[in-house]
Amino acid sequence: MKRLSGWDAVLLYSETPNVHMHTIKAAVIELDPDRRDFGIEAFRQVLKGRLDKLEPLTYQLIDVPFKFHHPMWREHCDVDVEYHIRPWQLPAPGGRRELDEAIGQIASTPLDRSRPLWEMYFITGLAHGRVAVVAKIHHALADGVASANLMARGMDLLPSPEPTAYTSDPAPSRRELMSAAFVDHLRHLGRIPATMRYTAEGLGRVRRSSRKLSPELTRPFTPPRTFLNHMITPERRFATATLALADVKETGKKLGATINDMVLAMSSGALRQLLLRYDGKAEPLLASVPVSFNFSPERISGNYFSGMLVAIPTDCEDPLERVRCSHENAISAKEANQLMGPELVSRWASYMPPAPTEAFFRYASGRDGHNKILNLNISNVPGPRERGRVGGALVTEIYSVGPLTAGSGLNITVWSYVDQLNISVLTDGATLKDPHEVTEAMVADFVEIRRAAGLSEELTVVEAAMAPA
């Protein structure tokens, strides 16, 4: 048994009927001609044989009586692979759009908290004899870095512990839960002086900083009202696109921009198009960009990130100016995040009481208004640098997306995988009829950036990836 950290618990408390807090990971797998009989039963056996390497998949949530403390993970519980790994058949022609629509449907329902907080879907019917595995994993289990490590371990790309005999842990009694909660509360009380000192040090750095009155530090609680921001629906819609990582690196090198800057710039250009289309104007937006403060390759669970608030220059018409502003805004946001201390929110999250915190998120998710903190979430996660295999079959593509937050109907998540930059977009049922509007606009804006930079407008075709939707 182990306690959820405060940050893990807050990600659990923030889940409501219309705000699902699971993340989606999708892997496209190419079967060799002599392995086309590899089906769901074979995949279930492969995963069952790897559960000792994929420990978070064996965690079961245990609530503390009377919500006296954050819940606990019961480790090494029994896993019913028949329940957790499910079949899904795509309609013809089995292309990118059909897979994206299936993933949207999969993302539209919450996870059952009485079982380990994940599901996997073995999807058949993809063109060219491929299959896909789509994992739905609760954010309370793992952040982007942990998920990438977990996926790499599942594909045998990272060293994993020596296999051990698998035995499930017994369920705790109410008395054990209450006594453990009492002891943990005493520990948390003992940490208050260190947490207050960490906070005071951050406030001191802000006071001494010449940036303390800058717009980047004062804007975070004034995001503009846009078509993106409203009470979101439970339905989810999903879209993907693939760019060659070499093209993105080449463009960034020419413009003095990082891959993260390029992701922000492409997102900015796409959002500008959509804002002009749906709102008739394009004001600067505010995005929450997760920044990890624990990059350990051994970490496969838990959340160690802060949400860095970055101004998105959707008001800039010139594509090169958007790249420049994205670069400068990202630097400013990082400086602001470091001034306050990247662990500030996660440390104070330990002291958020379960019942009132859950009530607050229910209230926030049910309000028919825009988010008062941010307009949307944008993530850029470096994925595996080597091609993985599952059951001997080659993984050709990986896509990932985080959840929507209350009052924000769009999440853009980008994962790199070997030679690919894979874009994933998640919306609810009311923001856009077709989330491919976002992916298509991002690709179009990337072409526009390359044109303005004097680079070829012909994008490299990623042979291993599915054809565009």
VOPAGU-2260 file (C-alpha; in pm, 1 decimal, decimal comma):
REM VOPAGU-2260
SITE   aa  ch    i         X         Y         Z
SITE  MET   A    0       0,0       0,0       0,0
SITE  LYS   A    1     113,3     353,9     -68,7
SITE  ARG   A    2     -52,0     693,8     -42,3
SITE  LEU   A    3    -132,9     902,3    -349,5
SITE  SER   A    4      71,3    1220,2    -345,8
SITE  GLY   A    5    -124,5    1541,6    -309,0
SITE  TRP   A    6     -79,7    1621,1    -678,6
SITE  ASP   A    7    -190,5    1270,1    -782,2
SITE  ALA   A    8    -494,9    1304,9    -556,1
SITE  VAL   A    9    -591,8    1646,3    -698,2
SITE  LEU   A   10    -590,2    1493,6   -1048,4
SITE  LEU   A   11    -830,0    1233,4    -910,4
SITE  TYR   A   12   -1053,5    1487,5    -733,5
SITE  SER   A   13   -1081,5    1702,4   -1045,4
SITE  GLU   A   14   -1267,3    1425,7   -1233,0
SITE  THR   A   15   -1640,0    1491,1   -1280,9
SITE  PRO   A   16   -1909,2    1345,6   -1511,7
SITE  ASN   A   17   -1804,4    1581,8   -1793,4
SITE  VAL   A   18   -1432,2    1618,5   -1711,4
SITE  HIS   A   19   -1261,8    1280,1   -1754,8
SITE  MET   A   20    -909,6    1268,2   -1613,6
SITE  HIS   A   21    -763,6     981,4   -1812,7
SITE  THR   A   22    -490,6    1015,4   -2071,1
SITE  ILE   A   23    -483,4     832,2   -2403,7
SITE  LYS   A   24    -184,8     647,8   -2550,7
SITE  ALA   A   25    -220,3     488,1   -2895,7
SITE  ALA   A   26      35,4     263,8   -3066,1
SITE  VAL   A   27       3,2     148,2   -3427,4
SITE  ILE   A   28     158,8    -194,6   -3477,6
SITE  GLU   A   29     273,4    -353,1   -3801,6
SITE  LEU   A   30     233,9    -730,1   -3810,3
SITE  ASP   A   31     473,3    -937,5   -4015,7
SITE  PRO   A   32     301,6   -1134,1   -4294,8
SITE  ASP   A   33     357,6   -1457,8   -4102,7
SITE  ARG   A   34     221,1   -1303,9   -3779,8
SITE  ARG   A   35    -116,9   -1180,8   -3904,8
SITE  ASP   A   36    -281,8   -1429,8   -3669,1
SITE  PHE   A   37    -158,5   -1222,8   -3371,6
SITE  GLY   A   38    -490,9   -1136,0   -3208,6
SITE  ILE   A   39    -636,1   -1011,6   -2884,8
SITE  GLU   A   40    -582,0   -1336,8   -2695,6
SITE  ALA   A   41    -213,5   -1339,8   -2788,3
SITE  PHE   A   42    -186,1    -974,1   -2688,2
SITE  ARG   A   43    -354,8   -1045,1   -2354,2
SITE  GLN   A   44     -98,5   -1314,5   -2285,1
SITE  VAL   A   45     189,0   -1083,3   -2380,8
SITE  LEU   A   46      66,8    -813,3   -2143,3
SITE  LYS   A   47     -13,1   -1058,1   -1865,7
SITE  GLY   A   48     345,1   -1183,5   -1886,3
SITE  ARG   A   49     474,9    -826,5   -1846,5
SITE  LEU   A   50     264,6    -711,2   -1550,1
SITE  ASP   A   51     567,0    -746,4   -1322,3
SITE  LYS   A   52     737,8    -477,9   -1537,6
SITE  LEU   A   53     428,0    -255,9   -1560,1
SITE  GLU   A   54     355,7    -218,0   -1189,7
SITE  PRO   A   55     112,4      79,4   -1207,1
SITE  LEU   A   56    -128,1    -138,3   -1406,7
SITE  THR   A   57    -170,2    -352,3   -1094,7
SITE  TYR   A   58    -260,3     -61,4    -862,0
SITE  GLN   A   59    -615,3     -43,2    -727,8
SITE  LEU   A   60    -758,1     272,5    -572,8
SITE  ILE   A   61    -861,9     243,8    -206,1
SITE  ASP   A   62   -1060,1     529,3     -50,6
SITE  VAL   A   63   -1000,5     621,1     312,0
SITE  PRO   A   64   -1317,2     611,6     527,4
SITE  PHE   A   65   -1486,5     950,5     573,7
SITE  LYS   A   66   -1236,7    1097,4     323,8
SITE  PHE   A   67   -1004,6    1145,6     618,0
SITE  HIS   A   68    -700,8    1157,2     386,7
SITE  HIS   A   69    -598,0    1111,3      24,3
SITE  PRO   A   70    -673,2     763,5    -115,2
SITE  MET   A   71    -415,6     487,0    -130,5
SITE  TRP   A   72    -291,9     252,4    -400,0
SITE  ARG   A   73    -326,0    -114,4    -321,1
SITE  GLU   A   74     -28,0    -253,3    -510,1
SITE  HIS   A   75      -5,8    -590,9    -681,9
SITE  CYS   A   76    -379,3    -650,1    -700,5
SITE  ASP   A   77    -540,3    -908,4    -926,1
SITE  VAL   A   78    -582,5    -794,5   -1286,0
SITE  ASP   A   79    -857,5    -937,4   -1506,3
SITE  VAL   A   80    -704,0    -905,0   -1852,9
SITE  GLU   A   81   -1035,0   -1015,4   -2009,0
SITE  TYR   A   82   -1196,0    -702,6   -1863,8
SITE  HIS   A   83    -909,2    -457,1   -1911,1
SITE  ILE   A   84    -809,5    -555,3   -2267,0
SITE  ARG   A   85   -1102,1    -523,3   -2505,6
SITE  PRO   A   86   -1154,3    -580,9   -2878,2
SITE  TRP   A   87   -1255,0    -306,6   -3125,7
SITE  GLN   A   88   -1317,4    -342,8   -3497,5
SITE  LEU   A   89   -1272,1     -42,9   -3728,7
SITE  PRO   A   90   -1501,5      14,3   -4025,9
SITE  ALA   A   91   -1352,2      21,4   -4376,7
SITE  PRO   A   92   -1124,2     158,6   -4506,0
SITE  GLY   A   93    -947,6     148,5   -4169,0
SITE  GLY   A   94    -743,6     465,6   -4208,8
SITE  ARG   A   95    -634,0     746,1   -3980,2
SITE  ARG   A   96    -978,8     905,4   -3961,6
SITE  GLU   A   97   -1151,1     580,9   -3864,6
SITE  LEU   A   98    -892,3     515,5   -3592,9
SITE  ASP   A   99    -921,8     872,5   -3462,8
SITE  GLU   A  100   -1300,6     842,3   -3440,2
SITE  ALA   A  101   -1267,5     516,6   -3246,1
SITE  ILE   A  102   -1023,5     676,4   -3002,0
SITE  GLY   A  103   -1266,7     965,0   -2949,1
SITE  GLN   A  104   -1537,2     715,6   -2852,6
SITE  ILE   A  105   -1298,8     530,6   -2621,5
SITE  ALA   A  106   -1202,8     858,3   -2451,5
SITE  SER   A  107   -1567,9     957,4   -2394,5
SITE  THR   A  108   -1633,0     730,5   -2094,4
SITE  PRO   A  109   -1470,7     741,3   -1749,0
SITE  LEU   A  110   -1274,0     457,2   -1593,6
SITE  ASP   A  111   -1429,1     228,0   -1332,1
SITE  ARG   A  112   -1268,0     321,0    -999,0
SITE  SER   A  113   -1345,4     -18,5    -846,7
SITE  ARG   A  114   -1079,4    -170,3   -1075,0
SITE  PRO   A  115    -721,4     -74,6   -1166,6
SITE  LEU   A  116    -751,1     259,0   -1344,7
SITE  TRP   A  117    -673,9     160,7   -1702,9
SITE  GLU   A  118    -823,6      -5,0   -2008,8
SITE  MET   A  119    -665,5    -116,6   -2335,0
SITE  TYR   A  120    -834,2    -167,5   -2670,0
SITE  PHE   A  121    -696,7    -406,7   -2929,4
SITE  ILE   A  122    -813,5    -247,2   -3254,3
SITE  THR   A  123    -831,5    -445,3   -3575,2
SITE  GLY   A  124    -939,5    -344,8   -3924,6
SITE  LEU   A  125    -656,0     -99,0   -3988,4
SITE  ALA   A  126    -531,1     -79,3   -4345,8
SITE  HIS   A  127    -220,0    -271,9   -4455,5
SITE  GLY   A  128    -262,9    -547,6   -4197,7
SITE  ARG   A  129    -184,8    -326,4   -3900,3
SITE  VAL   A  130    -346,0    -322,2   -3557,6
SITE  ALA   A  131    -357,3     -53,7   -3290,6
SITE  VAL   A  132    -342,7     -71,0   -2913,7
SITE  VAL   A  133    -511,3     219,1   -2735,8
SITE  ALA   A  134    -448,1     260,1   -2363,2
SITE  LYS   A  135    -673,0     469,9   -2142,4
SITE  ILE   A  136    -481,3     542,6   -1819,5
SITE  HIS   A  137    -591,0     769,5   -1535,0
SITE  HIS   A  138    -373,2    1076,8   -1494,2
SITE  ALA   A  139    -349,9    1006,8   -1120,2
SITE  LEU   A  140    -135,4     705,4   -1211,4
SITE  ALA   A  141     123,8     874,2   -1431,1
SITE  ASP   A  142     226,7    1200,6   -1596,0
SITE  GLY   A  143     375,9    1232,2   -1945,2
SITE  VAL   A  144     731,1    1135,7   -1848,7
SITE  ALA   A  145     617,6     835,8   -1643,3
SITE  SER   A  146     381,7     727,4   -1921,7
SITE  ALA   A  147     664,3     744,7   -2177,2
SITE  ASN   A  148     885,1     533,9   -1950,5
SITE  LEU   A  149     602,2     288,3   -1887,0
SITE  MET   A  150     540,2     253,4   -2258,8
SITE  ALA   A  151     912,0     210,7   -2328,9
SITE  ARG   A  152     932,3     -59,5   -2064,7
SITE  GLY   A  153     631,3    -234,0   -2215,8
SITE  MET   A  154     807,5    -230,7   -2552,8
SITE  ASP   A  155    1133,3    -357,1   -2399,1
SITE  LEU   A  156    1315,2     -29,6   -2472,7
SITE  LEU   A  157    1412,6      34,8   -2110,1
SITE  PRO   A  158    1570,6    -203,1   -1857,8
SITE  SER   A  159    1311,7    -345,4   -1620,9
SITE  PRO   A  160    1333,8    -528,1   -1289,0
SITE  GLU   A  161    1403,8    -897,8   -1278,2
SITE  PRO   A  162    1075,0   -1088,5   -1293,6
SITE  THR   A  163     940,1   -1195,4    -957,2
SITE  ALA   A  164     659,5   -1425,6    -849,9
SITE  TYR   A  165     339,3   -1224,9    -879,6
SITE  THR   A  166     115,3   -1230,1    -573,1
SITE  SER   A  167    -163,7    -986,3    -500,6
SITE  ASP   A  168    -157,2    -780,2    -181,7
SITE  PRO   A  169    -441,9    -828,6      68,0
SITE  ALA   A  170    -704,3    -556,2      95,5
SITE  PRO   A  171    -650,2    -329,9     399,9
SITE  SER   A  172    -901,2    -307,8     683,8
SITE  ARG   A  173   -1078,6      16,9     777,3
SITE  ARG   A  174    -871,8      31,9    1093,4
SITE  GLU   A  175    -546,9       1,3     895,9
SITE  LEU   A  176    -657,9     275,5     656,4
SITE  MET   A  177    -752,3     515,5     937,3
SITE  SER   A  178    -437,4     454,0    1141,4
SITE  ALA   A  179    -214,2     497,5     833,3
SITE  ALA   A  180    -401,0     819,9     748,0
SITE  PHE   A  181    -347,8     955,0    1100,1
SITE  VAL   A  182      26,4     882,4    1087,1
SITE  ASP   A  183      53,8    1041,8     739,6
SITE  HIS   A  184    -126,4    1353,8     861,3
SITE  LEU   A  185     134,2    1391,2    1134,2
SITE  ARG   A  186     408,8    1357,8     871,3
SITE  HIS   A  187     242,4    1625,8     655,6
SITE  LEU   A  188     218,2    1858,7     955,3
SITE  GLY   A  189     589,6    1808,5    1008,2
SITE  ARG   A  190     657,6    1916,6     649,1
SITE  ILE   A  191     464,8    2246,1     674,8
SITE  PRO   A  192     769,0    2454,1     784,2
SITE  ALA   A  193     971,5    2331,2     482,2
SITE  THR   A  194     678,4    2398,2     246,6
SITE  MET   A  195     631,5    2750,7     386,1
SITE  ARG   A  196    1006,2    2812,3     354,0
SITE  TYR   A  197     996,3    2693,5     -10,5
SITE  THR   A  198     703,5    2929,8     -75,4
SITE  ALA   A  199     871,7    3224,3      96,8
SITE  GLU   A  200    1188,9    3169,3    -104,3
SITE  GLY   A  201     984,4    3178,3    -424,8
SITE  LEU   A  202     804,0    3496,7    -324,4
SITE  GLY   A  203    1138,8    3651,4    -237,3
SITE  ARG   A  204    1277,1    3569,8    -581,0
SITE  VAL   A  205     968,4    3728,5    -742,4
SITE  ARG   A  206    1005,6    4043,9    -534,2
SITE  ARG   A  207    1372,9    4075,7    -626,1
SITE  SER   A  208    1316,7    4001,0    -993,6
SITE  SER   A  209    1309,5    4281,6   -1248,0
SITE  ARG   A  210    1032,5    4080,1   -1421,1
SITE  LYS   A  211     788,7    4092,1   -1131,4
SITE  LEU   A  212     563,0    4351,4   -1300,2
SITE  SER   A  213     587,3    4203,5   -1647,5
SITE  PRO   A  214     273,8    4099,1   -1837,5
SITE  GLU   A  215     392,0    3737,4   -1831,9
SITE  LEU   A  216     364,2    3734,1   -1452,0
SITE  THR   A  217      41,2    3934,5   -1423,2
SITE  ARG   A  218    -165,2    3793,4   -1713,8
SITE  PRO   A  219    -228,4    3435,9   -1592,4
SITE  PHE   A  220    -571,8    3504,5   -1443,5
SITE  THR   A  221    -712,3    3704,4   -1734,2
SITE  PRO   A  222    -746,7    3467,0   -2034,0
SITE  PRO   A  223    -982,1    3603,4   -2302,1
SITE  ARG   A  224   -1323,5    3454,1   -2373,2
SITE  THR   A  225   -1313,3    3234,0   -2683,8
SITE  PHE   A  226   -1515,8    2960,9   -2856,1
SITE  LEU   A  227   -1282,0    2712,0   -2684,7
SITE  ASN   A  228   -1397,9    2806,1   -2337,3
SITE  HIS   A  229   -1735,7    2689,7   -2210,5
SITE  MET   A  230   -1890,3    2414,7   -2000,9
SITE  ILE   A  231   -1755,5    2106,5   -2175,7
SITE  THR   A  232   -1961,7    1799,5   -2265,0
SITE  PRO   A  233   -1875,2    1436,7   -2172,2
SITE  GLU   A  234   -1825,5    1344,5   -2540,3
SITE  ARG   A  235   -1469,3    1342,3   -2675,5
SITE  ARG   A  236   -1344,0    1382,0   -3032,2
SITE  PHE   A  237    -990,7    1299,6   -3137,9
SITE  ALA   A  238    -763,4    1377,9   -3432,9
SITE  THR   A  239    -401,1    1310,3   -3527,3
SITE  ALA   A  240    -138,2    1416,3   -3778,9
SITE  THR   A  241     226,7    1326,2   -3835,8
SITE  LEU   A  242     522,6    1543,3   -3935,3
SITE  ALA   A  243     879,3    1434,5   -4001,1
SITE  LEU   A  244    1088,4    1521,6   -3695,5
SITE  ALA   A  245    1378,2    1611,1   -3927,8
SITE  ASP   A  246    1165,0    1880,7   -4095,9
SITE  VAL   A  247    1075,7    2033,3   -3758,5
SITE  LYS   A  248    1437,6    2026,1   -3640,4
SITE  GLU   A  249    1557,5    2181,0   -3968,1
SITE  THR   A  250    1303,9    2462,4   -3937,8
SITE  GLY   A  251    1383,6    2523,7   -3572,4
SITE  LYS   A  252    1756,6    2533,5   -3642,0
SITE  LYS   A  253    1705,9    2790,3   -3920,6
SITE  LEU   A  254    1497,2    3011,6   -3690,0
SITE  GLY   A  255    1685,5    2958,5   -3362,0
SITE  ALA   A  256    1389,3    2779,0   -3208,1
SITE  THR   A  257    1354,8    2456,1   -3008,2
SITE  ILE   A  258    1110,6    2176,9   -3091,0
SITE  ASN   A  259     891,8    2304,5   -2807,5
SITE  ASP   A  260     900,0    2656,4   -2959,1
SITE  MET   A  261     794,6    2509,6   -3294,8
SITE  VAL   A  262     504,4    2321,7   -3133,4
SITE  LEU   A  263     386,4    2642,7   -2966,9
SITE  ALA   A  264     425,5    2839,4   -3291,3
SITE  MET   A  265     232,2    2583,0   -3499,1
SITE  SER   A  266     -39,4    2573,9   -3233,5
SITE  SER   A  267     -49,5    2953,4   -3234,4
SITE  GLY   A  268     -92,4    2973,0   -3610,8
SITE  ALA   A  269    -363,4    2706,1   -3612,8
SITE  LEU   A  270    -550,2    2868,7   -3325,9
SITE  ARG   A  271    -529,7    3205,2   -3500,0
SITE  GLN   A  272    -708,7    3057,3   -3803,4
SITE  LEU   A  273    -977,7    2901,7   -3584,4
SITE  LEU   A  274   -1028,2    3212,0   -3371,1
SITE  LEU   A  275   -1078,2    3426,3   -3682,6
SITE  ARG   A  276   -1316,0    3162,6   -3822,9
SITE  TYR   A  277   -1532,1    3119,0   -3511,9
SITE  ASP   A  278   -1484,6    3437,5   -3305,3
SITE  GLY   A  279   -1404,1    3688,5   -3576,8
SITE  LYS   A  280   -1097,2    3808,9   -3383,5
SITE  ALA   A  281    -770,5    3665,3   -3256,4
SITE  GLU   A  282    -646,9    3781,2   -2916,1
SITE  PRO   A  283    -342,5    3630,1   -2743,0
SITE  LEU   A  284    -437,7    3311,5   -2556,6
SITE  LEU   A  285    -302,4    3157,9   -2240,4
SITE  ALA   A  286    -194,0    2792,2   -2246,4
SITE  SER   A  287     -92,8    2563,6   -1964,6
SITE  VAL   A  288     222,1    2379,7   -2071,4
SITE  PRO   A  289     332,6    2099,9   -1834,2
SITE  VAL   A  290     696,6    2106,7   -1723,7
SITE  SER   A  291     837,6    1802,2   -1547,9
SITE  PHE   A  292    1074,1    1831,0   -1250,9
SITE  ASN   A  293    1153,1    1457,9   -1236,4
SITE  PHE   A  294    1298,1    1306,4   -1554,0
SITE  SER   A  295    1420,0     980,1   -1400,8
SITE  PRO   A  296    1406,1     701,1   -1664,9
SITE  GLU   A  297    1316,2     455,4   -1387,0
SITE  ARG   A  298     999,1     644,1   -1289,0
SITE  ILE   A  299     683,9     478,9   -1427,3
SITE  SER   A  300     417,1     628,3   -1201,2
SITE  GLY   A  301     322,2     947,3   -1022,3
SITE  ASN   A  302     297,9    1311,5   -1127,5
SITE  TYR   A  303     595,4    1544,0   -1100,8
SITE  PHE   A  304     511,5    1844,4   -1315,3
SITE  SER   A  305     389,5    2199,8   -1290,4
SITE  GLY   A  306     161,3    2380,4   -1531,1
SITE  MET   A  307     365,6    2661,2   -1686,4
SITE  LEU   A  308     139,6    2939,1   -1817,8
SITE  VAL   A  309     255,8    3054,1   -2161,5
SITE  ALA   A  310     114,8    3341,1   -2367,4
SITE  ILE   A  311      21,1    3215,2   -2716,5
SITE  PRO   A  312      72,5    3489,8   -2981,3
SITE  THR   A  313    -240,0    3426,2   -3187,5
SITE  ASP   A  314    -262,0    3799,9   -3255,1
SITE  CYS   A  315      55,8    3786,6   -3471,0
SITE  GLU   A  316     -17,6    3764,9   -3842,7
SITE  ASP   A  317     343,3    3705,4   -3952,9
SITE  PRO   A  318     450,3    3338,2   -3910,7
SITE  LEU   A  319     812,5    3421,5   -3828,5
SITE  GLU   A  320     698,0    3672,1   -3569,4
SITE  ARG   A  321     483,6    3397,3   -3412,3
SITE  VAL   A  322     791,3    3173,1   -3387,5
SITE  ARG   A  323     993,1    3453,1   -3230,2
SITE  CYS   A  324     716,8    3541,3   -2983,6
SITE  SER   A  325     658,3    3175,2   -2898,5
SITE  HIS   A  326    1028,5    3139,0   -2820,3
SITE  GLU   A  327    1039,1    3452,5   -2605,0
SITE  ASN   A  328     710,6    3374,6   -2427,5
SITE  ALA   A  329     830,6    3024,1   -2343,8
SITE  ILE   A  330    1153,0    3163,1   -2195,3
SITE  SER   A  331     953,9    3417,0   -1990,0
SITE  ALA   A  332     717,3    3146,8   -1865,4
SITE  LYS   A  333    1008,5    2922,0   -1765,2
SITE  GLU   A  334    1167,7    3209,8   -1574,6
SITE  ALA   A  335     838,8    3282,0   -1396,0
SITE  ASN   A  336     795,6    2913,0   -1315,4
SITE  GLN   A  337    1147,7    2892,1   -1174,0
SITE  LEU   A  338    1105,4    3212,7    -973,4
SITE  MET   A  339     808,0    3075,9    -779,8
SITE  GLY   A  340     952,4    2724,2    -765,2
SITE  PRO   A  341     837,5    2442,1    -995,0
SITE  GLU   A  342     717,9    2228,5    -702,0
SITE  LEU   A  343     508,1    2500,9    -535,6
SITE  VAL   A  344     163,0    2377,4    -640,5
SITE  SER   A  345     243,5    2008,4    -597,4
SITE  ARG   A  346     374,4    2067,7    -243,5
SITE  TRP   A  347      65,4    2259,4    -131,3
SITE  ALA   A  348    -159,7    2002,7    -301,3
SITE  SER   A  349     -78,7    1762,6     -17,4
SITE  TYR   A  350    -284,6    1981,9     215,1
SITE  MET   A  351    -597,0    2003,1      -1,0
SITE  PRO   A  352    -880,1    1825,9     187,2
SITE  PRO   A  353   -1051,4    1558,5     -25,8
SITE  ALA   A  354   -1421,5    1642,2      18,4
SITE  PRO   A  355   -1403,2    2024,4     -27,6
SITE  THR   A  356   -1159,8    1986,0    -319,7
SITE  GLU   A  357   -1394,2    1743,1    -497,3
SITE  ALA   A  358   -1687,5    1981,0    -433,3
SITE  PHE   A  359   -1493,1    2272,1    -583,1
SITE  PHE   A  360   -1414,1    2079,9    -902,7
SITE  ARG   A  361   -1777,7    1967,5    -937,1
SITE  TYR   A  362   -1879,7    2333,2    -910,6
SITE  ALA   A  363   -1615,7    2447,3   -1160,7
SITE  SER   A  364   -1699,8    2180,1   -1417,9
SITE  GLY   A  365   -2070,9    2258,8   -1403,6
SITE  ARG   A  366   -2039,7    2633,1   -1459,7
SITE  ASP   A  367   -2143,7    2755,4   -1802,9
SITE  GLY   A  368   -1852,0    2993,7   -1831,3
SITE  HIS   A  369   -1494,7    3018,0   -1951,4
SITE  ASN   A  370   -1190,5    2900,9   -1758,8
SITE  LYS   A  371   -1053,4    3183,7   -1542,3
SITE  ILE   A  372    -694,8    3053,5   -1550,2
SITE  LEU   A  373    -623,8    2926,5   -1901,5
SITE  ASN   A  374    -767,6    2883,4   -2250,0
SITE  LEU   A  375    -625,2    2542,4   -2335,6
SITE  ASN   A  376    -354,2    2285,0   -2263,5
SITE  ILE   A  377     -55,5    2229,7   -2494,6
SITE  SER   A  378     200,3    1955,6   -2424,3
SITE  ASN   A  379     520,4    1843,6   -2591,7
SITE  VAL   A  380     660,5    1512,6   -2466,1
SITE  PRO   A  381     979,8    1349,0   -2599,1
SITE  GLY   A  382     891,8     985,7   -2663,7
SITE  PRO   A  383    1106,1     679,0   -2735,5
SITE  ARG   A  384    1402,8     729,4   -2968,1
SITE  GLU   A  385    1407,8     364,9   -3076,8
SITE  ARG   A  386    1136,4     159,5   -3244,7
SITE  GLY   A  387     962,7     -67,7   -2998,4
SITE  ARG   A  388     810,6    -410,9   -3038,1
SITE  VAL   A  389     512,1    -576,6   -2875,3
SITE  GLY   A  390     498,4    -952,2   -2898,0
SITE  GLY   A  391     764,8    -930,6   -3168,0
SITE  ALA   A  392     557,0    -690,3   -3380,7
SITE  LEU   A  393     697,9    -347,6   -3477,5
SITE  VAL   A  394     542,7     -33,4   -3328,8
SITE  THR   A  395     528,4     214,9   -3617,3
SITE  GLU   A  396     356,1     514,7   -3452,6
SITE  ILE   A  397     271,4     644,9   -3105,0
SITE  TYR   A  398      13,3     912,5   -3022,0
SITE  SER   A  399     -76,9    1058,1   -2684,1
SITE  VAL   A  400    -313,3    1316,7   -2543,4
SITE  GLY   A  401    -393,2    1447,3   -2197,1
SITE  PRO   A  402    -737,4    1529,8   -2057,0
SITE  LEU   A  403    -954,2    1836,1   -2103,9
SITE  THR   A  404    -991,3    2065,4   -1803,9
SITE  ALA   A  405   -1303,2    2242,7   -1680,1
SITE  GLY   A  406   -1407,4    2526,0   -1907,4
SITE  SER   A  407   -1151,4    2437,5   -2176,5
SITE  GLY   A  408   -1256,5    2234,0   -2477,9
SITE  LEU   A  409    -918,4    2173,1   -2644,5
SITE  ASN   A  410    -598,9    1984,5   -2563,3
SITE  ILE   A  411    -304,5    1966,8   -2805,3
SITE  THR   A  412     -40,7    1705,0   -2719,2
SITE  VAL   A  413     267,0    1630,9   -2930,4
SITE  TRP   A  414     485,3    1321,8   -2885,8
SITE  SER   A  415     803,0    1256,4   -3077,6
SITE  TYR   A  416     876,0     895,7   -3171,9
SITE  VAL   A  417    1198,7     801,8   -3353,3
SITE  ASP   A  418    1171,5    1011,0   -3673,8
SITE  GLN   A  419     814,8    1136,9   -3621,3
SITE  LEU   A  420     648,7    1433,7   -3453,4
SITE  ASN   A  421     299,1    1305,3   -3382,6
SITE  ILE   A  422      23,8    1557,6   -3311,8
SITE  SER   A  423    -285,0    1459,8   -3112,3
SITE  VAL   A  424    -587,3    1681,1   -3054,3
SITE  LEU   A  425    -871,9    1620,3   -2809,5
SITE  THR   A  426   -1192,1    1823,7   -2800,8
SITE  ASP   A  427   -1533,6    1779,1   -2644,6
SITE  GLY   A  428   -1858,8    1741,0   -2836,9
SITE  ALA   A  429   -1937,4    2114,0   -2853,4
SITE  THR   A  430   -1613,2    2294,8   -2940,6
SITE  LEU   A  431   -1560,1    2165,0   -3296,0
SITE  LYS   A  432   -1753,1    1930,0   -3521,3
SITE  ASP   A  433   -1425,2    1789,7   -3653,0
SITE  PRO   A  434   -1101,4    1816,6   -3449,9
SITE  HIS   A  435    -906,5    1755,6   -3771,8
SITE  GLU   A  436    -961,7    2128,0   -3830,8
SITE  VAL   A  437    -689,4    2177,5   -3567,1
SITE  THR   A  438    -443,1    1918,2   -3699,3
SITE  GLU   A  439    -486,0    2035,0   -4059,9
SITE  ALA   A  440    -436,8    2397,3   -3952,8
SITE  MET   A  441    -119,5    2304,0   -3760,3
SITE  VAL   A  442      31,0    2127,6   -4062,9
SITE  ALA   A  443     -69,2    2417,0   -4289,9
SITE  ASP   A  444      89,1    2667,0   -4051,3
SITE  PHE   A  445     410,2    2461,8   -4039,9
SITE  VAL   A  446     426,6    2482,3   -4419,8
SITE  GLU   A  447     370,2    2858,3   -4396,2
SITE  ILE   A  448     654,2    2891,7   -4144,1
SITE  ARG   A  449     889,1    2697,2   -4369,4
SITE  ARG   A  450     789,1    2910,8   -4670,2
SITE  ALA   A  451     857,6    3230,9   -4472,8
SITE  ALA   A  452    1192,5    3088,0   -4356,3
SITE  GLY   A  453    1300,4    3017,0   -4714,8
SITE  LEU   A  454    1277,0    2639,1   -4675,5
SITE  SER   A  455    1107,8    2388,2   -4902,4
SITE  GLU   A  456     730,3    2368,5   -4870,6
SITE  GLU   A  457     744,6    1999,9   -4965,2
SITE  LEU   A  458     722,1    1807,6   -4639,8
SITE  THR   A  459     905,5    1479,8   -4593,6
SITE  VAL   A  460     670,9    1183,8   -4621,5
SITE  VAL   A  461     691,6     963,6   -4312,5
SITE  GLU   A  462     665,4     622,6   -4474,9
SITE  ALA   A  463     590,8     434,5   -4152,9
SITE  ALA   A  464     297,2     657,9   -4060,8
SITE  MET   A  465     -65,7     631,8   -4165,5
SITE  ALA   A  466    -178,2     848,4   -4456,4
SITE  PRO   A  467    -324,9    1189,7   -4357,8
SITE  ALA   A  468    -693,2    1194,8   -4260,2
